[in-house]
Every structure is written in structure tokens, then in C-alpha cells.
């Protein structure tokens, strides 16, 4: 009995005793055991005092760090450092306040700050993939980026002086490209996911206004969840596709980069099959891209987003003008980079790159050396407009086929309405030899996906951009320039006020009216970057493709089934081809959100 009472008193006494603080000696001893610890100098400068713990628990910095990670919605649970976070929480819950835990919190801090400042994209692997694509396409494939100008070590030192991180975490976040608004939508979509997301739905056929379909209630619910269904009074169980819902469908399509038709067709069915997790990962990826974008903020600037196929000219936060853009094809992608627009050329010559001569012109030149004369594309000895002309009939074009033998001549197209650059060219000299220009092919601006060029950016309203730039350049006389556009005489004009330009690749962004948008991954960069990070793009199940694979598998076992499968595949291809021919090019209304 006496022994039992003594044990109880001892336990009670130990419970009431204050927990021991981590000592500098504990920290030093633990660091000496770890030969490769990268934090030795940090602790040494701090006289081996713990950075995050105090007697009985966390200090202010430790509490702020864990609270920050807990509330940061950009953090995906499958990120590597999140395991450190959970382990730290578990140790603290068990009241383990040791040198080991303090060192673990230091590792957590630097891992989290690396993510907060730089994101989770593995740029080294992505660069190697770009190099592989460049070799495959035999063209320039580039994505320039700016290393975020922040140091986790310096931020920690400042936090130690103030005994608080204060707004340090917020300060390292980007201020361009509506980062905070996009982050706000991420929180919204995570909340949607936490509430069960939405049911994926794929109607078996296209639905037009006035028609009835059992999938309409689910589609209506999806539109309501994402905020496109506003002011519609139809009940949730209503199966008729009404005109109010049609407006929501148009808005949904526009936000996903499709033309604003009211028909619920193939395009919208693709999007309706995607789970909420797909969009969450897409938003997180683009938040990471913004972190590596050009951080310089200029009052007057141009932003051109490749997947959006659109150019924007801003004066501060005010949108001055916007227009559609045709960008590079998948095998001739427009590079991602920032530069400064310095000059404008009216009635430009087009100096045709040798890559185009080899890939596209040689076959015609061999058959008819003067084939391109009718397009006012002439052969010269040099690049200057005054260079000596060469008769293409005197050149043996066959000698340049199938090799990289240097062609000692240059093709140039004279200024005029048929010139591939149109009537105006906007220059920002760069190593990729790309620029913004007019085009005679106006019909391409009415396509949904506008990736047709060899890397340069064709704009829909070059004259409007010229007028807008004149607001900031007093040396641009619009009336005189318009008169010169009526001629075929080349005129160059330097900009007194150089205009910064950012050419980006954002497949998720917030527009100037606060709407969240998603775009197609036209160059496949989303998949490459997510593949190289800790997140993977979810593959949308394609029932037809799955069925075809099963048919093909069974066909290998049975010759009869194999012949049947081939016949079915041929018939399917013919049907697809026939449908594509029948489809009209301009069977949609062109509508913009807020433009």
C-alpha cells in the first residue's frame, strides 16, 4: 500500500514538473552526430540555441510556421515536405520537445520556404524535356524564367530579430498576373472538393435548347457549383434544357476556351467528365508558374498568354485594349519569355527563314523554280532590301534536299497585302527571332485553337495596337501612319517609350473581370511539368478508347475477331472523317466575357 502511494506521488510530481527546455549542448551534440547536416552554420550563428522550441512547447516562430503551412491552400498533401509537417505535429502532440524535433522543424522551414518561393516544378527535368522536343521538331523550344529574388535564410534571420515572421510569408508571394485572385479560386475549388466535389456526367448525345435529357439536372448542378448558373429558377430535377441554362453553358464554355454556342456538344462533354481534382492541380501548377515569371511590374505593359491566344495592353490595372492572337504550332511553339518592344515597321519585308525554305519551299522550287514569284517572294544574295536579286532558275535546288548544306541565298517577300507579315510588324529584338505582326489570314482568328504559326505571334487588330501605343509615344502620328499603310513603302519607327512584354503560358488564370478561366494544354507543357513534380495530371477515362483496347486484345487471340476489329476501326475512321467534313467552320456565335 505504501509503495503504491509513493509511486502515485512520484508520477504526480513528474506531471507537475515543468518540461525541460532544449539546451544548446543538446543541439550541438545532435548536430555532431549528423555529419551531413546543412544547418550547422545556422545553429552555430545562433549559439546553438533552439530555433523553434522553448520550455514546454513551441516559441512564436514555431507556432507561426506550423500555422502558415496549415492554412496554405496551395500546399498539396502529396508534396514531400508535408510528411515532415505531419511528423512534426505528431511529435509535438506527444510532447516530444527535443533537439531532434527542433532540427526537424528547421528542415521543414527550409523545405516549405523553397516551395513557397519556387513552387514544386522540377525545371531541370522540364528543360531536358524541352531539349528533347527541340530535337524532335528541329525547331526552337524555350521557356525562360526568372529565379525568385528571395532567400529563406535571410527571412529567418529577420524573423529572429523581430521574434515573428509578420508578413514575411505574404511578401514572397508574386504580385503579378492576379496571383492572389487565382489563389482565392484554389481555396474555393478545394472547398468544393471537401464537400464531395461534383458527379462527372457525359451526355450520350448533343443537347440543344428546348430538348430534354436525363443528364440535365447533373449539368445544371455542376454549373451552379462553379458559379456559372446565376438567376435561373428551374428546379434541380428539371430535365428540359431551357434558355436560362443556355446562358450558363455559354459562360462555362467561354471560361474553358470554347466558342459560346448554346449546344451541349463534344467540347462541354469533355469538361463535364473531369473531376474537381483535375482543376485543383491545374490551378496549383499555374500558381507555381507565376512564381518564376518576370517579377518586374511596369505601369504600361503587354501581356500575351499563349494558351489563351490573346494579347492584352495594360496601363496599370486598366485594360487599354485586347485582341486575339495566332501563336506557334505544336512543332514550332512560341517561346515563353519577357522582353521590351522597341520599334514598329509599316509595310515590312518578310525575310523567310531557311528552315521554312527547306521544309516547305524546296519541293515546289524543284518542280518550278519560279513558283514563288507570283507570291512576290524573290531570291536575293543578302538580307538587305537593296541586295542583288538572283534568278531561282539558275540554282540547283536538288542539292539541298535531305541534308543541312548551307543555302547561300535568301528569300524575301516584298511588302503588300499578300505579305505573310501583313502590313505592320512590332519588334522586340530577341534570340528566338520572333515578333508580333499583322497577317492576311484573318479567318484563323475565328478558330477556338489558334496555333498555326512558325513561332511568331499574329494579332487580329494591328492598327488598334498601333493607335494604343501612340498614347504613350508622341512620335507616332497615327494619321501619317495610316496613309503609309495605304502604300507598299517600308517605314521604320522607333518607340520613344519602350513597352515591356511578357509572353506567358498560363492554362489557368483570372481575367480582368474576376472570372476563373482554363485553357487547353496546346504544347503539352502541363503534363510535362506535373509529371516532373509531385503531382500528376489525372487522365480522363475514355470509354470508347478502353473498349477499343479490349477489342484489340481479344483480336490477338482470335483471327476472326481481329478481322472484325479492323473492319470496325476502318468504318469508325470513315465516319469520323465524314463528320469532320460536314462540320461548319463558323457555326458558333463569337461572344466574349466582358470584352
Secondary structure, 3 states (H helix, E strand, C coil): CHHHHHHHHHHHHHHHCCCCCCCHHHHHHHHHHCCCCCCHHHHHHCCCCCCCEECCEECHHHHHHHHHHHHCCCCCCCCHHHHHHHHHHHHHHCCCCCHHHHHHHHHHHHHHHHHHHHCCCCHHHHHHHHHHHHHHHCCCCCECCCCCCCCHHHHHHHHHHHCCCCCHHHHCCCCCCCHHHHHHHHHHHHHHHHCCCCCCCCCCCCECCCCECCCHHHHHHHHHHCCCCCCCCCCCCCCECCHHHHHHHHHHHHHCCCCCCCCECHHHHHHHCCCHHHHHHHHHHHHHHHHCCCCCCCCEEEEEECCCCEEEEEECCEEEEEEEEEEECHHHCCCEEEEEEEEEEECCCEECCHHHHHHHHHHHHHHCCCCCHHHCEEEECCCCCCCCEECHHHCCHHHHCCCCCCCCCEEEECCCCCCCCCCEEEECCCCCCCCEECCCCHHHHHCCCCEEECCCEEECCHHHHHHHHHCCCCCCCHHHHHHHHCCCCCEEEEEEEEEEEEEECCCEEECCCCCEEECCCCCCHHHHHHHCCCCCCCCCCCHHHHHHHHHHHHHHHCHHHHHHHHHHHHHHHHHHHHHHHHCCCCCCCCCCCCC
